[in-house]
Amino acid sequence: MDESQMVLRSLRDVNVPKFLRDDLKLFNGIVSDLFPRMVEEAVDYGALEKSIRENCQLLLLEDVDEYVRKVIQLYETTIVRHGLMLVGPTGSGKTKVSE
């Protein structure tokens, strides 16, 4: 992975989980201006994603792609931050994603 890819991934990993849908559109526009014509390399979360989906079945949860993505974002956030808050409307999965 070259340096530009690392910077782009770092920006996304640290910021995307904090943004609302509307903010994400703005962020993506800024990133595309900063990194024109750059195609972001996909990250392989194979073993982690498999484990999340298996645990969803054990906990009788649906392994919806959006939910799995949020669990991965929470995992990545805990790696780079000492503290965090999960916020969102009632029933949005805050409790289950942190289990």
DSSP file (Angstrom, degrees, kcal/mol; ACC not computed):
  #  RESIDUE AA STRUCTURE BP1 BP2  ACC     N-H-->O    O-->H-N    N-H-->O    O-->H-N    TCO  KAPPA ALPHA  PHI   PSI    X-CA   Y-CA   Z-CA
    1    1 A M              0   0    0      0, 0.0     2,-0.0     0, 0.0     5,-0.0   0.000 360.0 360.0 360.0 126.4    0.0    0.0    0.0
    2    2 A D     >  -     0   0    0      1,-0.1     4,-2.0     4,-0.0     5,-0.2  -0.261 360.0 -99.5 -80.4 172.1    1.5    3.3   -1.0
    3    3 A E  H  > S+     0   0    0      1,-0.2     4,-2.4     2,-0.2     5,-0.2   0.871 120.5  52.9 -61.0 -41.6    1.6    6.4    1.1
    4    4 A S  H  > S+     0   0    0      1,-0.2     4,-2.5     2,-0.2    -1,-0.2   0.902 109.0  50.5 -62.6 -40.7   -1.4    8.1   -0.5
    5    5 A Q  H  > S+     0   0    0      2,-0.2     4,-2.7     1,-0.2    -1,-0.2   0.897 110.1  50.5 -63.3 -40.1   -3.5    5.0    0.0
    6    6 A M  H  X S+     0   0    0     -4,-2.0     4,-2.5     2,-0.2    -2,-0.2   0.910 111.4  47.4 -65.1 -42.0   -2.5    4.9    3.7
    7    7 A V  H  X S+     0   0    0     -4,-2.4     4,-2.6     2,-0.2    -2,-0.2   0.933 113.4  48.3 -64.3 -45.4   -3.4    8.6    4.2
    8    8 A L  H  X S+     0   0    0     -4,-2.5     4,-2.2     1,-0.2    -2,-0.2   0.926 113.2  46.9 -61.1 -45.9   -6.7    8.1    2.5
    9    9 A R  H  X S+     0   0    0     -4,-2.7     4,-3.3     2,-0.2     5,-0.2   0.905 111.5  51.6 -64.0 -40.8   -7.5    5.0    4.5
   10   10 A S  H  X S+     0   0    0     -4,-2.5     4,-2.2     2,-0.2     5,-0.3   0.926 109.4  49.9 -61.6 -44.7   -6.5    6.8    7.7
   11   11 A L  H  X S+     0   0    0     -4,-2.6     4,-1.8     1,-0.2     5,-0.4   0.921 115.6  43.2 -59.5 -44.1   -8.7    9.7    7.0
   12   12 A R  H  X S+     0   0    0     -4,-2.2     4,-2.2    -5,-0.2    -2,-0.2   0.940 112.8  51.0 -68.1 -47.3  -11.7    7.4    6.3
   13   13 A D  H  < S+     0   0    0     -4,-3.3    -2,-0.2     1,-0.2    -1,-0.2   0.867 117.2  39.5 -60.6 -37.5  -11.1    5.1    9.2
   14   14 A V  H  < S+     0   0    0     -4,-2.2    -1,-0.2    -5,-0.2    -2,-0.2   0.827 127.6  29.0 -82.5 -32.4  -10.9    8.0   11.7
   15   15 A N  H >X S+     0   0    0     -4,-1.8     3,-1.6    -5,-0.3     4,-0.7   0.851 101.8  69.2-101.7 -38.8  -13.7   10.2   10.3
   16   16 A V  G >< S+     0   0    0     -4,-2.2     3,-1.3    -5,-0.4    -3,-0.1   0.872  95.1  56.9 -56.2 -43.5  -16.3    8.2    8.6
   17   17 A P  G 34 S+     0   0    0      0, 0.0    -1,-0.3     0, 0.0    -2,-0.1   0.756 106.5  52.6 -61.5 -20.0  -17.8    6.5   11.7
   18   18 A K  G <4 S+     0   0    0     -3,-1.6     2,-0.2    -4,-0.1    -2,-0.2   0.668  93.8  91.5 -86.3 -17.4  -18.4   10.0   13.2
   19   19 A F    <<  -     0   0    0     -3,-1.3     2,-0.1    -4,-0.7    -4,-0.0  -0.503  67.4-134.1 -90.1 147.1  -20.4   11.4   10.3
   20   20 A L     >  -     0   0    0     -2,-0.2     4,-2.4     1,-0.1     5,-0.2  -0.425  42.5 -94.5 -80.4 168.4  -24.1   11.4    9.6
   21   21 A R  H  > S+     0   0    0      1,-0.2     4,-1.3     2,-0.2    -1,-0.1   0.888 126.4  47.3 -55.1 -44.3  -25.2   10.5    6.1
   22   22 A D  H  > S+     0   0    0      1,-0.2     4,-1.4     2,-0.2    -1,-0.2   0.891 112.2  49.8 -66.8 -38.8  -25.4   14.1    4.9
   23   23 A D  H  > S+     0   0    0      1,-0.2     4,-2.7     2,-0.2    -1,-0.2   0.847 104.4  60.1 -66.7 -33.2  -21.9   14.9    6.3
   24   24 A L  H  X S+     0   0    0     -4,-2.4     4,-2.7     1,-0.2    -1,-0.2   0.871 100.8  53.8 -63.8 -37.5  -20.5   11.8    4.6
   25   25 A K  H  X S+     0   0    0     -4,-1.3     4,-1.8     2,-0.2    -1,-0.2   0.925 111.3  45.6 -62.0 -44.0  -21.5   13.2    1.2
   26   26 A L  H  X S+     0   0    0     -4,-1.4     4,-2.2     2,-0.2    -2,-0.2   0.921 112.8  50.4 -64.5 -44.8  -19.6   16.4    2.0
   27   27 A F  H  X S+     0   0    0     -4,-2.7     4,-2.8     1,-0.2     5,-0.2   0.917 108.9  51.4 -60.0 -44.8  -16.6   14.4    3.3
   28   28 A N  H  X S+     0   0    0     -4,-2.7     4,-2.3     1,-0.2    -1,-0.2   0.871 108.8  52.1 -62.3 -36.1  -16.5   12.2    0.2
   29   29 A G  H  X S+     0   0    0     -4,-1.8     4,-1.4     2,-0.2    -1,-0.2   0.913 110.9  46.7 -64.6 -42.6  -16.5   15.3   -2.0
   30   30 A I  H  X S+     0   0    0     -4,-2.2     4,-2.2     2,-0.2    -2,-0.2   0.925 112.6  49.9 -64.6 -44.8  -13.6   16.8   -0.1
   31   31 A V  H  X S+     0   0    0     -4,-2.8     4,-2.6     1,-0.2    -2,-0.2   0.896 108.6  52.1 -62.7 -40.4  -11.6   13.5   -0.2
   32   32 A S  H  < S+     0   0    0     -4,-2.3    -1,-0.2     1,-0.2    -2,-0.2   0.820 110.0  50.0 -68.1 -27.9  -12.2   13.2   -4.0
   33   33 A D  H  < S+     0   0    0     -4,-1.4    -2,-0.2    -3,-0.2    -1,-0.2   0.875 114.5  44.0 -72.4 -37.7  -10.9   16.8   -4.4
   34   34 A L  H  < S+     0   0    0     -4,-2.2    -2,-0.2     1,-0.3    -3,-0.2   0.825 126.1  31.4 -75.3 -32.1   -7.8   15.9   -2.3
   35   35 A F  S >< S-     0   0    0     -4,-2.6     3,-1.5    -5,-0.2    -1,-0.3  -0.569  82.5-173.1-126.0  67.2   -7.2   12.6   -4.0
   36   36 A P  T 3  S+     0   0    0      0, 0.0     3,-0.1     0, 0.0    -3,-0.1  -0.334  70.9   4.2 -65.7 143.1   -8.4   12.9   -7.6
   37   37 A R  T 3  S+     0   0    0      1,-0.2     2,-0.5    -5,-0.1    -5,-0.1   0.557  94.4 135.9  62.9  10.5   -8.4    9.8   -9.7
   38   38 A M    <   -     0   0    0     -3,-1.5     2,-0.6    -6,-0.2    -1,-0.2  -0.776  43.6-153.5 -91.7 129.3   -7.3    7.6   -6.7
   39   39 A V        -     0   0    0     -2,-0.5     2,-0.3    -3,-0.1   -34,-0.0  -0.895  20.0-127.9-100.5 121.6   -9.2    4.4   -6.3
   40   40 A E        -     0   0    0     -2,-0.6     2,-0.2     1,-0.1   -35,-0.0  -0.498  21.4-122.0 -73.1 131.6   -9.2    3.3   -2.7
   41   41 A E        -     0   0    0     -2,-0.3     2,-0.1     1,-0.1    -1,-0.1  -0.521  28.8-114.9 -72.4 136.6   -8.0   -0.3   -2.2
   42   42 A A        -     0   0    0     -2,-0.2     2,-0.5     1,-0.1    -1,-0.1  -0.457  24.3-130.5 -71.7 143.4  -10.6   -2.5   -0.5
   43   43 A V        -     0   0    0     -2,-0.1     2,-0.9     2,-0.0    -1,-0.1  -0.815  14.8-132.4 -96.3 133.4   -9.6   -3.8    2.9
   44   44 A D        +     0   0    0     -2,-0.5     3,-0.2     1,-0.1     4,-0.1  -0.766  31.3 168.4 -89.9 109.5  -10.1   -7.5    3.5
   45   45 A Y     >  +     0   0    0     -2,-0.9     4,-4.0     1,-0.2     5,-0.4  -0.054  26.6 140.7-104.3  29.6  -11.9   -8.1    6.8
   46   46 A G  H  > S+     0   0    0      1,-0.2     4,-2.4     2,-0.2     5,-0.2   0.852  71.3  33.8 -42.3 -63.2  -12.4  -11.8    5.9
   47   47 A A  H  > S+     0   0    0      2,-0.2     4,-2.2     1,-0.2    -1,-0.2   0.898 122.0  48.3 -66.8 -40.8  -11.8  -13.4    9.3
   48   48 A L  H  > S+     0   0    0      2,-0.2     4,-2.5     1,-0.2    -2,-0.2   0.938 113.4  46.6 -64.7 -47.0  -13.3  -10.5   11.3
   49   49 A E  H  X S+     0   0    0     -4,-4.0     4,-2.5     1,-0.2     5,-0.2   0.901 111.7  51.6 -63.2 -40.4  -16.4  -10.3    9.1
   50   50 A K  H  X S+     0   0    0     -4,-2.4     4,-2.3    -5,-0.4    -1,-0.2   0.924 110.9  48.1 -61.3 -44.0  -16.9  -14.1    9.3
   51   51 A S  H  X S+     0   0    0     -4,-2.2     4,-2.4     2,-0.2    -2,-0.2   0.896 110.8  51.0 -64.2 -41.1  -16.6  -14.0   13.1
   52   52 A I  H  X S+     0   0    0     -4,-2.5     4,-2.1     1,-0.2    -2,-0.2   0.935 111.7  47.2 -61.9 -46.2  -19.1  -11.1   13.3
   53   53 A R  H  X S+     0   0    0     -4,-2.5     4,-1.7     1,-0.2    -2,-0.2   0.884 111.6  50.6 -65.2 -38.3  -21.6  -12.9   11.1
   54   54 A E  H  X S+     0   0    0     -4,-2.3     4,-2.0     1,-0.2    -1,-0.2   0.913 111.2  48.4 -64.4 -41.8  -21.2  -16.1   13.1
   55   55 A N  H  X S+     0   0    0     -4,-2.4     4,-2.2     1,-0.2    -2,-0.2   0.835 105.6  58.4 -69.0 -31.7  -21.8  -14.2   16.4
   56   56 A C  H  <>S+     0   0    0     -4,-2.1     5,-3.7     2,-0.2    -1,-0.2   0.926 107.7  47.2 -59.9 -43.5  -24.8  -12.5   14.9
   57   57 A Q  H ><5S+     0   0    0     -4,-1.7     3,-1.2     3,-0.2    -2,-0.2   0.911 110.9  51.1 -65.1 -41.3  -26.3  -16.0   14.3
   58   58 A L  H 3<5S+     0   0    0     -4,-2.0    -1,-0.2     1,-0.3    -2,-0.2   0.864 113.8  44.5 -62.8 -35.5  -25.4  -17.1   17.9
   59   59 A L  T 3<5S-     0   0    0     -4,-2.2    -1,-0.3    -5,-0.1    -2,-0.2   0.341 116.0-115.8 -90.7   6.4  -27.1  -13.9   19.3
   60   60 A L  T < 5 +     0   0    0     -3,-1.2     2,-0.3     1,-0.2    -3,-0.2   0.866  69.3 140.0  60.2  39.3  -30.1  -14.4   17.0
   61   61 A L      < -     0   0    0     -5,-3.7     2,-0.4    -6,-0.2    -1,-0.2  -0.820  58.9-109.9-107.7 150.9  -29.4  -11.1   15.2
   62   62 A E        -     0   0    0     -2,-0.3     2,-1.7    -3,-0.1     5,-0.1  -0.650  23.8-134.3 -77.3 134.0  -29.7  -10.6   11.4
   63   63 A D        +     0   0    0     -2,-0.4     2,-0.2   -10,-0.1    -1,-0.1  -0.453  36.1 176.1 -89.7  66.0  -26.3  -10.2    9.8
   64   64 A V     >  -     0   0    0     -2,-1.7     4,-2.5     1,-0.1     3,-0.3  -0.479  37.0-125.4 -70.5 137.9  -27.2   -7.2    7.8
   65   65 A D  H  > S+     0   0    0      1,-0.2     4,-2.5     2,-0.2     5,-0.2   0.873 110.0  52.8 -55.1 -41.8  -24.3   -5.7    5.8
   66   66 A E  H  > S+     0   0    0      2,-0.2     4,-1.9     1,-0.2    -1,-0.2   0.896 110.4  48.1 -62.4 -40.4  -24.8   -2.2    7.3
   67   67 A Y  H  > S+     0   0    0     -3,-0.3     4,-2.2     2,-0.2    -2,-0.2   0.925 111.2  49.6 -65.4 -45.5  -24.7   -3.6   10.8
   68   68 A V  H  X S+     0   0    0     -4,-2.5     4,-2.2     1,-0.2    -2,-0.2   0.899 109.7  52.4 -61.2 -40.6  -21.6   -5.7   10.1
   69   69 A R  H  X S+     0   0    0     -4,-2.5     4,-2.4    -5,-0.2    -1,-0.2   0.897 108.4  50.5 -62.2 -40.3  -19.9   -2.5    8.7
   70   70 A K  H  X S+     0   0    0     -4,-1.9     4,-2.4     2,-0.2    -2,-0.2   0.873 108.3  52.1 -67.0 -36.7  -20.8   -0.6   11.8
   71   71 A V  H  X S+     0   0    0     -4,-2.2     4,-2.4     2,-0.2    -1,-0.2   0.918 110.6  48.3 -63.9 -42.5  -19.3   -3.3   14.0
   72   72 A I  H  X S+     0   0    0     -4,-2.2     4,-2.7     2,-0.2    -2,-0.2   0.903 110.4  51.5 -64.2 -41.0  -16.1   -3.2   12.0
   73   73 A Q  H  X S+     0   0    0     -4,-2.4     4,-2.4     2,-0.2    -2,-0.2   0.903 109.4  50.3 -62.1 -40.6  -16.1    0.7   12.3
   74   74 A L  H  X S+     0   0    0     -4,-2.4     4,-2.3     2,-0.2    -2,-0.2   0.924 110.5  50.1 -62.8 -43.6  -16.5    0.3   16.0
   75   75 A Y  H  X S+     0   0    0     -4,-2.4     4,-1.1     1,-0.2    -2,-0.2   0.940 112.1  46.8 -58.6 -48.9  -13.6   -2.1   16.1
   76   76 A E  H  X S+     0   0    0     -4,-2.7     4,-1.2     1,-0.2     3,-0.3   0.877 110.7  53.2 -62.8 -37.8  -11.4    0.2   14.1
   77   77 A T  H  X S+     0   0    0     -4,-2.4     4,-1.7     1,-0.2     3,-0.3   0.897 104.9  53.8 -65.3 -40.3  -12.3    3.2   16.3
   78   78 A T  H  < S+     0   0    0     -4,-2.3    -1,-0.2     1,-0.2    -2,-0.2   0.768 104.3  57.7 -67.0 -23.0  -11.3    1.3   19.4
   79   79 A I  H  < S+     0   0    0     -4,-1.1    -1,-0.2    -3,-0.3    -2,-0.2   0.877 117.3  30.3 -71.9 -37.3   -7.9    0.7   17.9
   80   80 A V  H  < S+     0   0    0     -4,-1.2     2,-0.3    -3,-0.3    -2,-0.2   0.549 116.3  58.2-102.4  -8.5   -7.1    4.4   17.4
   81   81 A R     <  -     0   0    0     -4,-1.7     3,-0.1    -5,-0.1   -67,-0.0  -0.911  60.2-149.0-126.0 151.3   -9.0    6.0   20.2
   82   82 A H  S    S+     0   0    0     -2,-0.3     2,-0.3     1,-0.2    -1,-0.1   0.726  86.6  16.0 -86.5 -24.0   -9.0    5.7   24.0
   83   83 A G        +     0   0    0     -6,-0.1     2,-0.3     2,-0.0    -1,-0.2  -0.979  65.0 174.2-146.4 157.2  -12.6    6.5   24.5
   84   84 A L        -     0   0    0     -2,-0.3     2,-0.4    -3,-0.1    -6,-0.0  -0.984  19.2-139.7-157.6 163.1  -15.7    6.7   22.4
   85   85 A M        -     0   0    0     -2,-0.3     2,-0.6     2,-0.0    -2,-0.0  -0.989  11.1-145.2-127.9 138.8  -19.5    7.3   22.5
   86   86 A L        +     0   0    0     -2,-0.4     2,-0.3     2,-0.0     8,-0.0  -0.923  28.3 175.3-101.4 121.4  -22.2    5.5   20.6
   87   87 A V        +     0   0    0     -2,-0.6    -2,-0.0     7,-0.0     0, 0.0  -0.922  16.2 108.4-126.5 152.3  -25.0    7.8   19.7
   88   88 A G        -     0   0    0     -2,-0.3     3,-0.1     5,-0.0     5,-0.1  -0.880  63.0 -56.2 160.9 171.2  -28.1    7.3   17.7
   89   89 A P    >   -     0   0    0      0, 0.0     3,-1.6     0, 0.0     5,-0.3  -0.204  69.8 -76.8 -69.2 162.5  -31.9    6.9   17.9
   90   90 A T  T 3  S+     0   0    0      1,-0.3     0, 0.0     2,-0.1     0, 0.0  -0.321 118.8  20.4 -56.8 135.6  -33.6    4.3   19.9
   91   91 A G  T 3  S+     0   0    0     -3,-0.1    -1,-0.3     1,-0.1     0, 0.0   0.595  84.6 120.9  81.5  10.9  -33.5    0.9   18.2
   92   92 A S  S <  S-     0   0    0     -3,-1.6    -2,-0.1    -4,-0.1    -1,-0.1   0.490  87.5-101.5 -89.0  -1.3  -30.5    1.7   16.0
   93   93 A G  S  > S+     0   0    0     -4,-0.1     4,-2.6    -5,-0.1     5,-0.2   0.605  75.6 137.7  99.6  12.7  -28.3   -1.1   17.4
   94   94 A K  H  > S+     0   0    0     -5,-0.3     4,-1.0     1,-0.2    -4,-0.1   0.922  77.0  43.1 -58.6 -46.1  -26.1    0.8   19.8
   95   95 A T  H  4 S+     0   0    0      1,-0.2     4,-0.5     2,-0.2     3,-0.4   0.933 116.9  45.3 -67.2 -46.3  -26.3   -1.8   22.5
   96   96 A K  H >4 S+     0   0    0      1,-0.2     3,-0.9     2,-0.2    -2,-0.2   0.854 107.9  56.4 -69.5 -35.2  -25.9   -4.8   20.3
   97   97 A V  H 3< S+     0   0    0     -4,-2.6    -1,-0.2     1,-0.2    -2,-0.2   0.784 108.4  49.1 -68.8 -24.3  -23.0   -3.4   18.2
   98   98 A S  T 3<        0   0    0     -4,-1.0    -1,-0.2    -3,-0.4    -2,-0.2   0.526 360.0 360.0 -92.1  -5.5  -21.0   -2.9   21.4
   99   99 A E    <         0   0    0     -3,-0.9    -1,-0.2    -4,-0.5    -2,-0.1   0.486 360.0 360.0 -77.0 360.0  -21.6   -6.5   22.8
